[in-house]
Amino acid sequence: MSTDGMNDVRGVSIGRAAALYGLAPSTLRWWESQGVLPEPPRVNGRRVYTETELRRVGLAYLCCVIGDMPLGQASVATTGSRTSRWQSTVLGHAERIEEMIKQLQSARAYLLHLARCPDDDVVANCPVLDAELVEHTPRGRFPGSDLVTAAQSLPMRDETRPARDETLRCAVCSGPITQSPRGRRRTYCSRACQQRHYRVRGG
């Protein structure tokens, strides 16, 4: 029976636990700090990941990386306790994914439609572009006027204030990013999304 240097407890170190799922040890520490994982038992001051703890790390991976769950929801799901809150959390996120799928399918359908346009100059010559702008963009508030007239009728926005739709978004999950007034500009909403990006980029 291998103890991986962990005395009588059959388990592995945080490095091996993270490596099992292709993660960095810092990701497991981050998940612990965010309540996604409970801190495992310690032997001689070091974390020991038993079979149960490794299964829980795997569930966290499935929720955060595969299921694209925000950490707050993942912390409920990884308890493994099938309470009403657990059920509603998992099903609620599944519904959110369903909405995202519909949005992506709509985006794909439009891009395929755009690619099939027979006109060499889509901007100048596409006969249906105006109708699509009316149907799918805020320009539809002025369906009876040309674009210049519609634009001239709008009040100027205060350019010194950030627009509501200019919220910084995570490069992986598109979730909102809270920027600290100090330090480097953030690109990811969490360590899980950062790890996911690095893993995809690395093939």
Sequence and secondary structure as in RCSB ss.txt:
>XXXX:A:sequence
MSTDGMNDVRGVSIGRAAALYGLAPSTLRWWESQGVLPEPPRVNGRRVYTETELRRVGLAYLCCVIGDMPLGQAS
VATTGSRTSRWQSTVLGHAERIEEMIKQLQSARAYLLHLARCPDDDVVANCPVLDAELVEHTPRGRFPGSDLVTA
AQSLPMRDETRPARDETLRCAVCSGPITQSPRGRRRTYCSRACQQRHYRVRGG
>XXXX:A:secstr
   TT TTS  B HHHHHHHTT  HHHHHHHHHTTSS    EETTEE B HHHHHHHHHHHIIIIIS   HHHHH
HHTT    HHHHHHHHHHHHHHHHHHHHHHHHHHHHHHHHT   S HHHH TTHHHHHHHHSGGGG TTS HHHH
HHTS    TTS  GGG  B TTT  B    SSSS    SSHHHHHHHHHHHT 
